[in-house]
Structures are given as C-alpha cells and as structure tokens.
Amino acid sequence: MFLHEHPYRPFIQSNTTKLIVGTMPPPRFSTGDLLAKDVDFCYGSYYNSLWLYIDEIHQLGLRYDNSKDAICQRKDFLKQHKIGVCDIVESAVRKKIDASDLGMTNIILRDIIGYLKRFPNIDTLLFTGGNSKNGPEYFFRRHLKTYKLSLELVSNEVPRVHKFSVEDRIIKTVSLTSSSGAANISISRQPLYQQLNAKNPSFNTFDFRVLQYREFL
C-alpha cells in the first residue's frame, strides 16, 4: 500500500477569481522522482500537462524542466491572470504506485468550500475533468453534499457548466476536458471534434483542448 499525499498546498491569491480544481499529481511528484521535463509545481507533468495548452494559448515560451525559473514562470502567469490552483484530493491510498484516479481509495478531500469562503473574489471553478468516478467534479459533488449544497445545470454542452451558491455568491463551475491522454478517445467521439477534423484532417485532440481552454484560461 502507498499513501499518496498531495505535494503542493493550494496556490491562491487574495485577488484570485478562477480556481483550477483537479485531483492530484502523479505519485512521482510526492516521492521526488521527477522526470527531466517535469516541473516541480501544480500540473507539472510534461506528459499530462495543462501547461502545454496554456503555453500554446498565450505563447508564453515556458520552460519544461526541474528549474526554479520554470516554477516562477507558472506562478507569474497565475498571478497575472488571477487564477489559482486547488486540487480536491489531500491524500489517498493506492495499491499500485500509478496516477490512476480509479486506483485511489481511503480518499481525504480538501475543503474547497472553505477556501471559497476565505477568498471571496473567486467566482469560477475550472474542473480538469468531468463527472466520471474519482474525477474532480465527481469528488466536488460529494464534497458539496457535506454542506447540503448541489450543482445546478447551466449548460449541458461540452464543457458542461453548472452553478451553486455560497454565502449569497453565485459560483460557476466548468468541467473542461481532461488533459490526460485517456480522454483522447472521448474527444474523438464528440460531434464538434469530428466536424472540425473533417474540415481539417490535421486538427487533433491537442488542438481541440486549446480551442476549448482558450475561452476559460
């Protein structure tokens, strides 16, 4: 058994308006066994990295290595755009040391609602995945129940949009398509992707995520 503890504290500023909510990084970020292109920060995995899409959208020229400069680049971007990061899983137990969300058991969740109360400028949660089992939206729905709250559907089109209220504030949630390669199959089945790919065969799943994420990041 492996106790997988989240290696990073939430990254939130007093003026943060959007909060990226995932599950947790691959175990190597907790054990310190980073790969050469990994960045020791939130979403630092080069092979499953939200930063690849952000880099493409904003043309940031980010570094992909274990340097402090690479970390600072990402923190500077988040601060500039008033974006925070607060994954929802604090810790979990794994039988296998892998990054599978389904492989997590004995899961302890972070108090996202508590952070929303502490940081009143946050009005949007960006889930890096949908409502599949052990995904960020799935866990958040479970978390909301402890506060006797629930999500209200706003738009059922991908990415799905919901809302809920905390202390008289309306918070929007957006379930972005996961940056994981496992999501490529579901992307390929989406009518919009098929339409765009038919018009331009070079249009791929990376391009699709860039198109989707651009509106929110």
C-alpha positions as CSV (number, residue, x, y, z in Angstrom):
1,M,0.0,0.0,0.0
2,F,1.2,3.5,-0.8
3,L,-0.1,6.6,1.0
4,H,-0.3,9.2,-1.7
5,E,-0.2,12.7,-0.2
6,H,-0.6,15.8,-2.3
7,P,2.8,17.5,-2.6
8,Y,1.5,21.1,-3.1
9,R,-0.5,23.4,-1.0
10,P,-3.3,25.4,-2.8
11,F,-2.0,28.3,-4.8
12,I,-4.5,31.1,-4.2
13,Q,-4.0,34.9,-4.0
14,S,-6.3,37.4,-2.4
15,N,-7.5,38.6,-5.8
16,T,-7.9,35.2,-7.4
17,T,-11.1,34.9,-9.4
18,K,-10.8,31.5,-11.1
19,L,-9.7,28.3,-9.4
20,I,-8.4,25.2,-11.2
21,V,-9.5,22.1,-9.5
22,G,-8.0,18.7,-10.3
23,T,-7.5,15.5,-8.3
24,M,-3.7,15.2,-7.5
25,P,-0.4,14.9,-9.4
26,P,1.2,11.5,-10.2
27,P,2.9,9.8,-7.3
28,R,6.4,10.8,-8.5
29,F,5.7,14.4,-7.6
30,S,5.2,13.2,-4.0
31,T,8.2,10.9,-3.9
32,G,10.5,13.4,-5.7
33,D,11.3,11.1,-8.6
34,L,10.6,13.7,-11.3
35,L,11.4,13.2,-15.0
36,A,13.7,15.5,-16.8
37,K,10.8,17.6,-18.3
38,D,8.7,17.7,-15.2
39,V,8.2,20.9,-13.3
40,D,8.0,20.7,-9.5
41,F,4.7,22.6,-9.4
42,C,1.0,22.1,-9.9
43,Y,0.3,20.3,-13.3
44,G,4.0,19.9,-13.8
45,S,3.9,16.6,-15.6
46,Y,5.1,17.2,-19.1
47,Y,3.2,14.2,-20.5
48,N,-0.2,15.2,-19.0
49,S,0.2,18.9,-18.6
50,L,-2.4,21.7,-18.6
51,W,0.6,24.0,-19.1
52,L,1.2,22.7,-22.6
53,Y,-2.2,24.1,-23.6
54,I,-1.8,27.3,-21.6
55,D,1.6,27.8,-23.2
56,E,0.1,27.4,-26.7
57,I,-2.8,29.8,-26.0
58,H,-0.7,32.6,-24.5
59,Q,2.6,31.9,-26.3
60,L,4.5,32.0,-23.1
61,G,7.6,30.1,-24.1
62,L,7.6,28.2,-20.9
63,R,10.5,26.1,-19.7
64,Y,9.9,22.3,-19.1
65,D,12.5,21.2,-16.6
66,N,13.1,21.0,-12.9
67,S,14.4,24.6,-12.6
68,K,13.2,27.3,-10.2
69,D,12.7,29.5,-13.3
70,A,10.1,27.1,-14.7
71,I,8.2,27.3,-11.4
72,C,8.4,31.1,-11.3
73,Q,7.1,31.3,-14.9
74,R,4.0,29.4,-14.0
75,K,3.4,31.3,-10.7
76,D,3.8,34.6,-12.5
77,F,1.2,33.6,-15.1
78,L,-1.3,32.6,-12.5
79,K,-0.9,35.8,-10.5
80,Q,-1.2,37.9,-13.6
81,H,-4.4,36.3,-14.7
82,K,-5.9,35.9,-11.2
83,I,-6.0,32.2,-11.5
84,G,-5.4,29.8,-8.5
85,V,-4.9,26.0,-8.2
86,C,-6.5,23.9,-5.5
87,D,-6.7,20.2,-6.2
88,I,-9.5,18.5,-4.3
89,V,-7.7,15.4,-3.1
90,E,-5.5,15.9,0.0
91,S,-4.4,12.2,0.3
92,A,-5.4,8.7,-0.8
93,V,-4.2,5.1,-0.6
94,R,-3.0,3.2,-3.6
95,K,-2.4,-0.5,-4.1
96,K,-0.2,0.4,-7.2
97,I,2.0,3.4,-7.4
98,D,0.4,4.9,-10.5
99,A,-1.6,8.0,-11.5
100,S,-4.9,6.4,-12.0
101,D,-7.8,8.3,-10.3
102,L,-9.7,5.0,-10.1
103,G,-6.8,3.5,-8.2
104,M,-7.4,5.8,-5.2
105,T,-9.1,4.6,-2.0
106,N,-9.4,6.0,1.5
107,I,-9.6,9.4,-0.1
108,I,-9.5,12.6,2.0
109,L,-10.8,15.6,0.3
110,R,-9.8,19.2,0.7
111,D,-12.3,21.8,1.9
112,I,-12.9,23.7,-1.3
113,I,-15.9,25.4,0.1
114,G,-13.8,26.6,3.0
115,Y,-11.3,28.1,0.5
116,L,-14.2,29.8,-1.3
117,K,-15.3,31.4,1.9
118,R,-11.7,32.6,2.7
119,F,-11.2,34.0,-0.8
120,P,-14.4,35.9,-1.7
121,N,-13.2,37.0,-5.2
122,I,-13.3,33.5,-6.6
123,D,-16.4,33.2,-8.9
124,T,-15.4,30.2,-11.1
125,L,-14.1,26.7,-10.6
126,L,-12.4,25.0,-13.5
127,F,-12.5,21.2,-13.2
128,T,-9.8,19.4,-15.2
129,G,-12.2,16.6,-15.9
130,G,-15.9,15.7,-15.8
131,N,-18.1,13.7,-13.5
132,S,-16.6,10.3,-14.1
133,K,-15.8,8.3,-11.0
134,N,-13.0,9.8,-8.9
135,G,-12.7,12.8,-11.2
136,P,-12.6,16.3,-9.8
137,E,-16.3,17.1,-10.5
138,Y,-17.3,13.7,-9.0
139,F,-15.4,14.5,-5.8
140,F,-16.7,18.0,-5.7
141,R,-20.3,16.9,-5.9
142,R,-19.6,14.6,-2.9
143,H,-17.9,17.5,-1.1
144,L,-21.0,19.7,-1.7
145,K,-23.3,17.2,0.0
146,T,-21.4,17.7,3.3
147,Y,-22.5,21.3,3.1
148,K,-26.0,20.3,1.9
149,L,-25.4,22.0,-1.4
150,S,-25.7,20.8,-5.0
151,L,-24.8,21.8,-8.6
152,E,-27.5,23.3,-10.8
153,L,-27.0,22.7,-14.6
154,V,-26.5,25.8,-16.7
155,S,-25.3,24.2,-20.0
156,N,-25.1,20.6,-20.9
157,E,-22.8,21.2,-23.9
158,V,-19.2,20.2,-23.5
159,P,-17.6,21.7,-21.5
160,R,-20.6,21.4,-19.1
161,V,-21.4,24.4,-16.9
162,H,-23.1,24.3,-13.5
163,K,-23.6,26.8,-10.7
164,F,-24.1,26.8,-7.0
165,S,-24.3,29.4,-4.2
166,V,-22.0,30.1,-1.2
167,E,-22.8,32.9,1.2
168,D,-25.0,34.7,-1.3
169,R,-22.3,34.3,-4.1
170,I,-23.1,32.5,-7.3
171,I,-20.1,30.3,-8.2
172,K,-19.8,28.9,-11.8
173,T,-18.2,25.5,-12.5
174,V,-16.8,24.5,-15.8
175,S,-15.9,20.8,-16.5
176,L,-13.0,21.1,-19.0
177,T,-12.0,18.0,-21.0
178,S,-9.2,16.3,-19.1
179,S,-5.6,16.9,-20.3
180,S,-5.0,13.2,-19.8
181,G,-4.3,11.1,-22.9
182,A,-7.0,8.8,-21.8
183,A,-9.5,11.5,-22.7
184,N,-8.5,11.4,-26.3
185,I,-11.0,8.6,-27.1
186,S,-13.9,10.6,-25.7
187,I,-12.8,13.7,-27.6
188,S,-12.7,11.8,-30.9
189,R,-16.4,10.9,-30.4
190,Q,-17.6,14.4,-29.9
191,P,-19.5,15.9,-32.8
192,L,-17.6,19.2,-32.7
193,Y,-14.3,17.4,-32.9
194,Q,-15.5,15.2,-35.8
195,Q,-16.8,18.2,-37.6
196,L,-13.5,20.2,-37.2
197,N,-11.4,17.2,-38.1
198,A,-13.4,16.5,-41.2
199,K,-12.8,20.1,-42.4
200,N,-9.1,19.9,-41.4
201,P,-7.6,16.4,-41.0
202,S,-4.6,17.8,-39.2
203,F,-6.9,19.1,-36.4
204,N,-6.1,16.9,-33.5
205,T,-7.1,16.4,-29.8
206,F,-4.4,18.8,-28.7
207,D,-5.9,21.5,-30.9
208,F,-9.4,20.6,-29.6
209,R,-8.3,21.2,-26.0
210,V,-6.6,24.5,-27.0
211,L,-9.8,25.6,-28.6
212,Q,-11.9,24.7,-25.5
213,Y,-9.5,26.0,-22.9
214,R,-8.9,29.3,-24.6
215,E,-12.3,30.6,-23.5
216,F,-11.6,30.0,-19.8
217,L,-7.8,30.3,-19.4
